[in-house]
């Protein structure tokens, strides 16, 4: 068996790449090949870390490069699919209301993108569908101004319509909107009858696949059934010809397929009323409701609802189709696959007797190898031992000599497909011991494991946390022929995630597995990309993270991109993460995940405030401010959060930066709440006189002050020189307007007086109105505010002596509450004096 090292060396030689040792000090950081126009893509090879201890150092004389040195490493270019970058440029220019790209460039982008999707037979992701929809509407507007339908070729439109009809990973209305636009374009073009029918069917498929089956049904009743009724009327008038009869038969076959798609859509949506109504409509139209397609849809639906009697009824209709063989049958029409699903359902719902009857029905008809494998699966599910299943295999093979194989043209022998099916069942039952016994059974019958067997071994070993065992299975997988097998990709992705979470495996082991997956141009799952990204970030390998994300992130759906983004944000928000790494993570998020919403950006901003890095937090805010999307630009809540963060750190420079951004923001009207926040922030930054200017603005505004405005203004008076004069003015205005004066307002007013040295007046207020006879908490709040606002230790001692003499009970409660002491020896009672804007 060739070693892993030998395989890597030969791959490097064939690819004309240098062979570099991991410990070499002069390593060459090679770049990736990017996506080619024919759609083939080489996934980023995860490289060795950029920072290596012991790297050779070079000096320069007076800052001049007298010796040759390596240029700084740049990140790889973004791995867009062909055409996407130009569409993204259009979307950005449209948001900014700037000059749009030329129509010819958008047409070329469409042709490139749809051509690649057709070549790879790949579905369109929802993020890509949004761009296609925006650019298609742009092309239609431009063509309409020229008196045309659309500038795109009809072949490109047909290919795009077929891509949108594929069942998406997750339903999204954008697919429906795109399919509707394409259908309207194609309906306005001169198409052949075949292309017209295909365009209609693809539109129906897009509607049914995205939760719009009722709309698809209405459309089929209006358009698709009209042709059948016309043919029927001609036949009833006696005007039919042999050619017309054939055409009518083709129309009925096509309608049967379309109505079966409607049935499947209602079944997917769990809409029983629509499902049964559709069956009635098919009967009214004279369509066959006992066909293979209809029976499969109905039996699958009733298995989901656990309706045993209905399942039995539709099995009786489907049973004759199981014995049929047709070379023209497509994969999703194969009733044998429904048989296997039916047997699994019987195991799950304990319908053992019905399952036995199903098995008896299919075994009596000289079953195919596929059906025999299903019977072995049923035997395993009904607790037959491994030895008993082995004897059943002997029975199957002995029948080969006594039956004619002209129906199926195959000999029935147990093979690795049979063993893998049984191992897969054992894995689903979380029974690794049974799985190993089935593998042993195969080896006893000279059936050697293949790539899928080793993949299943990886699965069940990972399911029980046996990462070392899964790694051994992976090494066996590498020694097998995996060139034609892609079923291991999901398991290898899970192995990479497990290795990253394990503390027993080194970095090189993880990178070897990831590199082999990359060499095969295989898909990296979103969780794999996010896990590898966090691993590289924890090692300060920012360039490797950028390369990894640039290669994979733009080929994912919005849900998959959200998963990666949320994991990276969680890593950045974790205060245990070093600040430099958190900032590196943010820069990657900002550049690659442009759709990151305002709420997540605000959380990142607040996290940098929590790290005592207001400069970084303000950068995050400014990036939001410079964005072109409305759902990202800061709103009033974002400004208030930024003001509060600056106030908490008492960073006047950052506060002024954010305030200046507010002055230039024409999208927002400054409200009382925002001015309250500015008052509190400038007061915290030791600018109380500037804060009181906002009180004057609030008083002069149409909205007027709130209770929080009064509290914020009195806090500013407390810190401002001669603020007691302003405080008395505010208090007198409150009394003149007969405002109800609560205990917390009294506390703020007394603190404003005490903060400017008016201790006698403050003490008199406490003695006269300070809550004597009122609520207990009110007395502590008022006296605590008076004590905390007193300027200097001497003044605080005077307040303490006065309180012990005049209000000893309240002071005892203050002592129970306790106080905090700052670095200057000033004490503040632990009462809640915070003010919300």
N, C-alpha and C positions, 0 to 999 in steps of 0.2 A: 504494500500500500504506500503510495507516495506521501511524503510528509507535507505538512502545511507550508514549511519553509520552501520546499522544492516547488510547490505549486505557485507560491508568490513570486519566486525568482523567474519561472518560465512566463508567468503573466507579464511581468515587467519587461522581459526580453521581447515578447511578441508585441507589446504596446510601445516599444522603443522608449521606455522610461528608465531613468537611472536606478540602480540598485543601491539603496542607502540603508545603513545600519541605524537602529534606533538610538544607539549611544554616540553616534558620530557628531562631532562638534561643528562640522561644516555641512550640515544637512541642507538639502535644497528643498524649499517649500514650493512644491509644484502646484500649478493651478489645475482646475477641472476643465474638461471639455464641456461646452454648454449645448443646449438643445439645438439640433440641426433642423433645417427646414423640412426634412422628411418625417419629423416627429420623433426620431430616436433621441433618447436623453440619457446622459450619463449622470447618475446621482453623485453628489459630492462625496468624495472619499474623505472620511474623517481622519485628519492628519495628526501627526505628533505635535505635542504642545510647542507653542512658539517660544516660550521662555524656558531656557535650559541653563542650569547652574554650570558654570565652567565654560561658558561660551567665550570664544576668543575675543579679546578687546583690542581696539586700535586707538591711537591718540592722534591728535592733530596739532599742528604748530600754529599758534595765534588764531585758532579757529579755522585754518585753511586745511582743506582735505588734500594733504600731500601723499596720502596712501589710498589706494583703492579700497572702497568699502561697499558693502552690500546696500542697495537702496532699501528704504523702509518697505515692509510688506504691505500690500494693498489687499483689501477684501475682494473676493470674486464678484463678478457682475451678477446682477439679479437674473435668475433663471426663469424668465417669463416664457410662456408658450407663445409661438409666433403670432403676431397681431395684437396681443393683449396690451403691450406697452403703449401702442398708438391709441387704443381705445381708452386706456387710463388717462392718457394725456388729454383726450377730448373731454372726458368727464370732469377733469380738473379745470380745464379752460371754461367749460360751461358753468361750473359753480362760481368761478371768478368773473364771469361775464366778460371774458377776454376774447381775443380773436381765435376762432375755431380752426382746427387743422383743415387742409384742403379735402374736398370730397374724394379725390382720387386716392389719398392716403388711407382713408377709412375703408374704401372699397377693397384696396389691397390687403388691409388688415383683416377684413372679413374673409377674403379668399384664403389667406394663409391659415387663419385659425380653423375655419371649417374644414379645410383640406387636411390639417393635422388630426383633427378629431375623427374624420372619416378613415384616415389611414390607421389610426390606433383603435378604432371602434370604441371610443371612449365617450362617456356621457359628459354633458356640460355641467360644470359646477354652478351653484347659485350665484356666486360672486362673478363668474364669467357671464352668466345669463343677464345680470344687471347691466353689464357693459354692452353686451350685444343688443339689448333692448334700447338703451339710450342711443347708441350709434345708428341702429336701424331707423328709429324715429327721426333722427337727424337726416339720414339719407332720403327718407320719404318726404320730409319737408322740402329739402333741396330739389328733389325730383319734381315735386308738385309745382314748384315755382317755374320749372321748365316745361310743364305740361306732360310729364311722364309719371309712370307708376312708381318705379324705384330704379335706381341706377345699377343694382346688383343683377348678376346673371341668374336666370331661373334655376340653373343647375345648383348654384350655391344656395339658393333659397330652399330648394328641395332637400339638399343634404342637411341644412340647418333644421328644417322641419322634422326630419327623421331623428336627429339627435335629441330634439326636445320631447319626442314621444317616448323616449326610454324612461323607465321608472327611476326616479331620482332616489338618492340616499335618504333625503328628507323632503317632505312636501313643502312647496313654496309657491306663492301666488305669482312670483316673477316668471316662472315657467309658463303659467297660463297666459300672462300678458304677452310674453314673447311668442308663444304659439299662435295667439290670436293675430298679432301683427303679421307674422309670416303667412298665416292662412289668408288674410286680407290681401296681401301682396300677390300671392299665387292665384287667388280667385280673379284678380284683375288682369292676369297675364294669359295669353293664348297657350293652353296646355293640351296635351293629348288626353284622351279619355283615361288611359292608365295612370298618368301623372295626376290628373284631377282626382281620381279615386284614392290614390295613395296620399295625396295632400290632405284629403278629408279624413282618412283613417288616422293619419298621424296627429291631426288636430284633436280628434276624439281621444286618442291615446294620451295626449298631454293633459286633457281635461280630466280623464278618469284617474290618471296617476297622481293628480294633485288635489284630490278632494272635491272636484267639480263634476261628479258623475251625473247629477240631475241636469246640469246645463248641457252635458254631452248627450243625454237622452233626448232632451227637447230638440237639440240640433239634429239628431238622427231622425226624429219623427218628422221634422220639417223638411229636411233636404234628402236624407238617404232613402227614406221609405217612399218618397214621391215617385221615384223611378220605378220601384217595384209595383206600385199601384197602376202606373201607366201601362206597364207590360201586362199586368193582369187584365186591365180593361181591354186591351187589344186582343188577348187570348179569348176573352169572353165574347167578343164580337165576331169571332171566327176568322180574324184577319191574320192570325199568326202564321209564320213561315218556319221551315226547319231551322234556318239561321236565327230567326227571332226566338225560337224555343231555346236554343243553345245560349243565346244572350240572356234570356230570362233566367235560365239555370245558373249562369255565372253571377247574375245579380243576386239571386237568392243565396248562393254560397258566400258571396262577399258580405251580404247583410247578416248572415249567420255568424260570421266572424266578428262583425262590428257589434252585434247585439250580445255576443258572448263577452266582448270586452266591457260592455255596459254592466253585465252581470258581475263580472270580476271587480269592477269599480265599486258597485254597491256592497259586495261582500267585503272588500277591503275597508270600507267605511262602516261596516257593521250595521248597515241600513236594511233591516229585514223587510220593511214595508216597500221600499223601492225594489228590492230583490224580487219579491213575489209578484209585484205589479209588472215588472219587466218580463217575467215568465208568462204572465197572462197576455201581455202585448205580443210576445213572440208567437203564442198559439193563435192569436187573432190574425196575425200576418201569414200564418201557414208555415212558419219556420219550425224546424225540428228541435224539440226541447229534450230529446233523449240522446243527443249526440255526445261524443266523447268530451268535447269542450264544456258543454253545459253540465254534464254529470260531474266532472272534476271540480268545477267552481262550486256547485251545490254541496258536494260531499265535504269539501274543505271548509265551507262556511258552517255546516252543521257540526263538524268536529270542533270548531272554535267555540260554538255555543253548547257543546256537550249534549246535543239532541240525539239520543241513541236511536230512536225509532226512525228519525229522518235519515240518519247515516245508513241504517240498514236498507231503507227504501232506495236511496241513491246508489248504494253498492250493488243492489240487484240490477240497476240500469247500467252501471259501469262495468260489471263483471264480464259481459261478453267482449268488451273492448280490450280487456287485459290479455286475452288469448290471441288477439289479432296482432299481426305484424305488418308494418307498412314502411317501405323505404322512404316515403315522402313525409313521414311524421316528424315534426320538429320536437325539440327537447321538452318544451313546456307542455306539449300535448301528450306525453308518454304516460299512459295510465299505470304502468308498472311503478312509476315513482310515487303515484298516489297510493298504490297498494302498500308500499313501505311506510308511508306516512300514516296510513290507516292502522297498520299493525302497531306502530309506536303509540298511536292514540289509544288503542285497546289496552296496551300495557299501562299507560298512564292513568286511565280511568277504570282499570280493573274489570274491563269487559272481556274476561278470559274466554267465555263460551262463544261469544260472537267472533273473537279472534280465531278460535279453533275452526269455526265454520268457514271463515274466510280462507284460512290455510287449506282446508279440505277442498274448497272450491277450486283453488288454483293448482293444487297438486294433482288433482284428477285429470287435468288437461295437458299432461306432458309439459310441465313448465320449463321456461328458459333458465339459463344460468342465473340471470338477474333475479328471477322469482325464487329460485332455490336459495340464493343468498338471503333473500328476505325471510324465507322459512327458517334458516339457521338463526337469523336475528330474533325471530319469534321464539325459537327454542331457548335461546339465551335469556330472553325476557321472561319466560315462564319457568325459570330456575332449573333448566336442564344443565347437567354437569358438563364440563369440558369433554370428558370421555364420551358421554352420550352424543354430543354434537359431532365428535369425530366419527362415531359409528354411523350417524346420519349421512355424513359425507361419503362413507363407503357405500351406503345404499344408493346415493345419487349417482356415483360413478359406475356402479354395477348395472344401472338401468341403461347406460349408453349402448350396451351390446344388444338390448332387446327392443329398442324403439327406433323408429325412423326419424332422422334429423332433417328431413327435407323442409319442414316448416320453419325451423330456425337456423339451420345450417351451421350448428355449433355442437361441439362435444361439451358435456357438463362435468367439469373437473374443478375441485376446490383449488383456488389459486390465492395469490397474495391479496387480491381484491376482497375475497371472502374473509381472510384473516383480518384485514384492516377494518372491515365492517364490524366484526365482532369486538376487536380492540376498541373501536370508537364507541361501541355501546358500553363496554366496561368503563371507559373514561367518563361517559355521561353519568354512570352510576357511582362515580368516585371510588372505584374498586381497582386500585393498581395491581393487586395480586391476581385478580381475574385476567387483567390485560396481559400480564406477563405469562400466564398459563396459556392464553390463546396464541401468543407468539411462539411459545414452546411447542404447542400443537402443530403449528405450521412448520417449524423446523423438523419435527418428527416425520412430517409428510414431505420432506425435501422442498419446502416452500421457504425461501430465504426472504428476510425482511427487505423492503425497498424504502425509498425516500419517504413515502407517506407513513410507513410503520415507525420510522425513527422520529418523524414529526409528531405522531401520536404519543410516542414515548416522552418526548419533550413536554407535550401538553400535560399529561397526567403527573409527571414529576414536578413540573412547575406548580400544578394545582395543589400539591401537598407541601410546597416550599422546599423541595429537594433541588436546589439550584445546581449543586455539583453533579447530581445524576442527570439533570437536563443538559448540562454542558458535555457530559460523556456521550449522550445520545446525539447531540449536535455534531460532535467529532465523527461519530459513525455516519451521520447524514452527509458530512463533507466528503467522506470516502466513497459514497454511493453516487450514482448518476443523477444529478439534480438539474441538469440542463433543461430537460423537458418537464420538470416538476416545479410548479409554483405554489403548491399548497402549503409549503413550509414557511412561506414568508411571514404570515401572521405569527406563527410560533417563534420564529427567530426574533421578531420584534418584541415579543413578550420576554424572550430570554435576555435581550439587551436591557430591558427595563428592570428585570430581576437582578441582573448582574450589577447594574448601577445602584440598586437598593441594598445589595449585599456588601458587607464589610470585609468579606474574606477574599475577594477577587481584586486583582490589581488593575490599573488603568489599561495596561497593554492588552490584557485578556479581553476587556470590553471593546477596545478599538479593533482588535483582530476580527471579532464577530461583526462589528459594524462595517468594517472595510470589505469583508466578503459579501455582505448584503449589498453594499454599494457597487462592487465589481459586477454584480449580476444585474445592475440597473433596476433593482427591485424597489418596491414601494416602502418608504419609511412611514410608519403610522404616526399620527400626531403626538400620541403619548410618548413614542420613542424619540421624536425630535425634541419635545420639551424636556424629557429626562436627560438626553445627551447635552442639550443646551445648558441646563443647570449644572451638569457635571463639568462642562468646560468653563462656565462662569466661576464655579468654585475653585478652579485652577487658574483663574485670570487669563484664560485663553479666548480673548474677545474676538480675535480674527476667525478662529475656528467656529465660534457661535454664529458670526455673521455669514460665513460661507454656508454653514448648515441650513440656516434659515432662508438665505437667499435662494438656495437650491430647491427647497421643498415647500416653503410657506405659501408660495403663490399658486400652487397646484391644488390646494385644499379648498373644501367648501367653507362657508362662513362659520358653521358650527365647529368644524375641525380647527380653523384658525382661532376661534374663541377659546377652545380648550388649551392650545399652546399659549395664547396670550394670558389667560388667567393664571396658568402655572408660573409663567415668568413674572407676572405682577405679584403673585404670592411670595415668590422668592425675593423680590425687591422690597416688599412691605415688611418682611420678617426683620425685626430689629437686630436679630443675631447675625444677619448678613452684613458684611463690612460695607461701609458707606461707598467706597470706591466701586465695589462690585454692584451695589444697588444702582449707582449712577450709570455704570456701563450697561446694565440691564435696561434702564430707562432709555438710553440712547438707541439701543436696538429696537425696543418697542416703538419708539417714535418714528424710526426710519422704515421699519418693515410692516408694522401694524398701524397704518394710517387711519384705519377705521376705529381705533381705540376711542371709546366714548368719553364724554366730559366727566362722568362720575368716576371712572377709573383713573383718569388723569388727575382729578382732584384728590383722590386717595393717595396717589404717588406724591403730589405736592405736599400734602399734609404729613406724609411719612418723612420727607426731608426736613420739614419743620421739627418733627419729633426727634430727628437726629441732630438738631441744632445746626443745620446747614440751610439758613434762609436764602443764601445765594443760589443754591441748587433749586430750592423751592420756587424762587422767583423766576428762574430760567424755565421751569416747567410751566409756570403761569404765562410767561411771555410766548412760549411755543403755542399754547392754546390760543392766546390772543392773536397770533399771526396766522392761525389756521383758516382755511377757506370754507369749511363745512359749518353750518349753523348749529348742528348738534354737538359741536366741539368747542366753539367760541365761548368764552366765559359768560355766565349769566350773573344775576345779582347774588345768588347763593355762593358762587365761586369767589366773587370779590370779597364777600363777607368772610369766607373761610380764610382767604389770603390775608385780610386785615387782622383777623384773630391770631393767625400764626405769627405774623410780624410782631403783634403786641405781646404775645407770650414770651418771645425772645428779646423784646425791647430793641428791635433792630430798626432804627429810624430810616436808614438808607433804603432798605428793602421796602419799607412801608411807603416811602415817597415814590419809589419806582412803580409800585402797584397803583398808587393814587394817581400818578400821572397817566397811566394807562386808562384809568377810568375817565379822566378828563377828555381823552381822545376818543373814547368809545361812543360813537353816535348811535349805536344800537340800543343803548340803555338810557332810561330816565332815572336820575338819582332820586331814590325814595328816602323817606324818614328812617327806615331800617338801615339803609346803607350809611346815612349820615350818623346814626347812632353808633354804628360800628367804627366809623372814622373817629368819632369823639373818644370812644374807649381806647382805640389804638394809639392815637396821638397822646392821650393821657398816660398810657402805659409807657410810651417812649419819651416821657418827660417833656412833652410839649403841650401842657394844659391850656395855655393861652391860645394856641392854634386850635385846640379842640373846641374851645368855647366859640370860635367863629362859626363852627357847624351848628351850634345851638341857635345862633342868630339866623342862620340860613333856614333852619327848621321852623322857627317861629314865623319867618316871612313867607314860607312856602304854603301852597294851597292845601297840602295834606296835613300840616300842622304837627305838633309834638305828640308823642305817646308817653305812657308811664315810663317806659324804658328810656325815653329821651330825657325825662326829668332826672332819673337816676344817673344817667351818663353825664349830664351837665353838672350835677352836684358832685360827682366824682372828680370832674375836672376842676371844679371850684375848690375842692379839698386839697388839690396839689398845686393850684395856681397862686402866685403872690397876690394878696388882697382879694383872693377868691371869695372871702366871706361877704364882701359887698355884693358881688354878683349872685351869691347864694341867697342873700336876704331878698334881693330883687326878684329872683325866681319864686321864692317862698311867698312873698307878698302877692305875686300874680296868681299863684295857686289859691290863696285865701280869697282874693277878690272874685275869682271865678267859681268859688264854692266847690272846689275839687275835694273829694273825699280823701283825707290824709291818713293813709294806712301806717302801720307800725314801721314797715321797711322804708317808707318815705321819711318818716321822722328820723330813722337811723341815718339815712343818707344826708339829711339836712344838718343834723347835729355833728356828723363827721366832717361836713364841709366847714362848719364853724370852728371845730376843734383843730382842724388841719391848719388853720391860719392863726392859731394861738389864742382863740377866743374860748378859753377853758371855762371861765366863770359863766359866760353866757350859755355855753354848752351844758354845763352842769346844772344851771338853772332850768334849762329846757327839760333835762332829764327829770329833775325834781318836780317840775310842774306838769309836764305832759308825757313823760317818758315811759308810760306803760304801767305806772303804779296802779295796782288793782286790775290791770289788764292781763293778757296771756303771758304765761311764764316765758315762752320762747321769745316773745316780744321784748321783755325786760332784758334778757341776755343779749339779744341782737342790738338793742339800742346802747346799752352800757358797753358791750364789746366793741361796737363801732366807734364810740367815743374814745375808748382806751386805745384802739388800734390806730386811730387817726391822729392822736396827740403827737406833736413834733418833738422828738428827743426823749431820752430816757428819763430826764428830770421831770418833764411834763407828765409822762406816764406814771411816775411814782406819785405825783400830786393827785392824778385821777384815782389811783388805787387807794390812797389815803382817804380821799373824799368819799369814795364808794363804800369803804369799810365802815365809815361813820354814818352815812346817810342811807345807804341801801345795802346793809350787810347780807340780807338773804339773797338778793340778786347777785352780789359779788361771790357768794359761795357757789352759786350755780355756774358763774363764769370760771371759777377755779376748777370745777368739775369738768367743764368743757375743755379747759387747757388752752395753751397758746403755742405758737411757733416762733422761733427766734432766728433772725437773719444774721449775716456776717458782721453787721454793725452793732449787734446787741439789741436791736429794736425788736419788740415782741408784738405779735398780732394774735388776737383771740381767734380760736378756730370756730368762727361763725361764718355762715354762708353769706358773703357779700358780693358774690358774682352778679353781673348784670348781663342779660341776654339782649342783643340788639333789637 
